[in-house]
Amino acid sequence: MHGSFFNRTEAGRLLAVKLAKYAARPEVLVLALPRGGVPVAFEVVAALLVPLDVLVVRKLGVPDDEELAMGAVASGGLRVLNSAVLSAARTPDRSIAAVAAREQHELERREKLYRLGHPAPPLQDRTIILVDDGIATGSTMRVAVAAARRQHAYRVVVATPVAARSSYLELRAVADEMVTILMPKEFSSVGQYYTDFAQTSDREVVSLLTRARQNRWRDETVAIPSGQLA
């Protein structure tokens, strides 16, 4: 099923159809996981006419094997550690603290950059739809769900164009609802289900968030202040 979606824009439009029951509901807020989740989420909010913001999650990689996640930090001050990985890797507390401090700094940099001075929206008593461009292991999205719960969201919906079957089942147990288009039995990477899976830039994230705040759904150029944009 290589290339089931042309790009994130098409995937977002198809995902919006499955989320139609949430259209124009005042308690609904879509939170994208940047960066790749933002183009998908933009199409969702354009169709549903609900607000868009971001929930930043940063993986905490084991110092000698950064691809191996020993935990994560997320918007709202949440930090989650994987005790099994920490035990197996024998990671000392000072190393954990150093990695957590570095990733917290990057998380705060991204939040400041993406919001352009806008405060983080309150999640309490709202229906939160968490959107990413795909879910492989599900570790990042599980932290995002936990962050939304910690901020007292009323209902947490996980929505993604494609998810590994095992991750879908795990997330269904912690979210109030799971919405996906594809759930292949054999899953190697999110990118295999997109024809165009080019990396999303900081500039694109800021542009889409700005357009969403201004309710500008057509393909328009948005003036973005110069700075630390990639």
N, C-alpha and C positions, 0 to 999 in steps of 0.2 A: 504493500500500500504506500509505496514511496510517493511523496508529493501529493497527499490527499488534499491539502490546502495549498493554494498558490502562495499566499503570504499571510502575515498576521492580520492584515486588514480584512481579507476574505474570511479568515477564521473567526474574527470578532463579529462580523455580520451574521454568520451562521449561528454563532453562540447566542447572539441576541434573540434569535427566534425562539430558542429554548428557554429564554428568560422572560418571555413576553408578559407573563402574569405579574411581573414586578414593575411594569411600565407606569410612569407618572405617579408613583406612590410616594408621598412626602417623607415617609420614614426610611426610605431606601437610600443607601450610599454605596457606591462602587469604589472599592479600594484595589488598585492595581499593584502587583509586585514588580517593581522596576528591575531591569529596564524592559525586558521583553514583554511583560504583561501589559504595559501601557498602551501600545497600539491596538491590542486586542480589546482592552477595556474601553478605549475611546469609542470604538464602533458600537460597543454595548450601550454606553450612555447616550450616544447620538440617536440610537433607536428607541431607548427606553425613556429618554428625557429625564434623567436623574443625575445628581452630581457625581463628580469623579475626584478622587484624591489618590494618594499613594500610601502604602504600608511598606516601609523599608525593612528588609530582613538581611542580616549579614551572617554568613557562616563563620564559625570559629574552627579553623583548620588545625589539626595536630601539627606542632612546629616542624617535625621531620617529615611529615606527609600531609601537606596542606589540602589535598583533595579529600582526605578523610576527616569528616566533621566530628568534632568532639562537643559541639553545641552550636548555639546561635544567639544573636541579639536581635531585637526587633524594636520598631517604633513603640513608644509608650513605656520604655525602660525595662522591657522584659529580657531576661537572660535565662536560657535553658541549657543545661549541660547533660551530655550523654555519659552516664556513669560507667557503662560497660566499655565504651571506647577509652575513657580516661584510665580505667583500671588496666586494660590491655596495653595501652601505650605508656603507662607509668609516667604520665605527664605531671611534673611538679607544679605546685600551686602558683609559683612565681611566673612560670611560663603561661599558665592559663590566664593569669591576670594581665600579662603583657599583650597576649593575643586579643583578649577581650577589650582592653583599652584602645588598641589600634583599630579594631573593627567598630567600636563605638564611635570613635572619632570620624571614621569614614561614613558611618550611618548618619551622624549629625551633619556632615558636609553635604551629603546627598539630599537630606531633608531640607536644609536651608536653600540649596541650589534649586531643587525642584519646586519648592513652594513660593519662591520669590517674595518672601515676606508675609505670605498668608499663614495664619495660625493653623495648627493641626485641627481637623474637625472633631467635635465630640462624637463618640461612638455609643454612649449610653442610651439604652432603650431604642436603638435603631436596628434595622435589618441591614446587615453588612454583606455585600457580595464581594468575595475575594477572587480576583481574576489573575491568572498567569497564562503564558502562551503554551504551557504543557507541564505535566507532572510526571517526573521519572521516579525518584525514590520517595518523594513526598515530604522529605525532612523540612524543607523551607516552608512549605504550606502548613505543615503541622504547627510550626512556630507562629505563623501568621494567625492561625485559628486561635491559638493560645493567647496571643496578644489582643485579639478582638474580644475574647472572653474576659480577659483581665480588665479591659476597659468597659465591661458591663454591656456589651452588645446584646440586644434582645434575641436576635436570630442571626446565625452565621451560615452563609451559603458559599460553597466553594464551586467556582465555575471555570472550566478550562476546555479548550478544543480537544485535547488528547491527554489521556492518563494511562499509565501502566495499571493493569488490572489489580495487582496486589496493593498498590498505593491507593487506588480508588476505594477498595474495601476498607483499608485502614482509616482513610479520611472520612468515609461515610459514618464511621463509628464515633468521630469526634465533632463533626459538623452537623448542623441541622438538616442540610441538604447538599447533595453532590450533583452537579450538572456537567455533563461532558458529551461530546459528539462521538468520539472514537475511544474505544477501550480494547486495544488489540491484545491478543493472548501473548504474542511474542513482541517484546518491546526492548529496543536497544538504546534509542535516544529520541528526544523530542524533535530534533532537526530532521529526522528521516521522514516525518509526516508533512514537511513543508517543501515546496519547490524553491522558494526564496526564504532563507532563514538568516539573512544578513543581520549582524549585530545591531541592536538599537543603540543610538548614541544619546548622550546627555542632552544634546541640542534637540533631538526629536522628542524626548520625554518632556522637556520644558515647553516646547511648541504645542504639543498635544494637550498638556494640562492647561496651558493658557487659553487655547481655543475652547476647551471644555468649560472653563470658568466663564468665558464670554459667550457661550452658546453659539459658537461659530463652527458649524459642522461641515461646511464645504471645504475643499482643499485650498486654504488661504495661507499666505505668508504672514507670519507673526513676528513682529520685531522683538528680539530677545536681547537683553543687556549683555554686553561682552563680559567675559569672566572665565570661570573654570569649566567651560563647556567643551566636551569632547566631540 
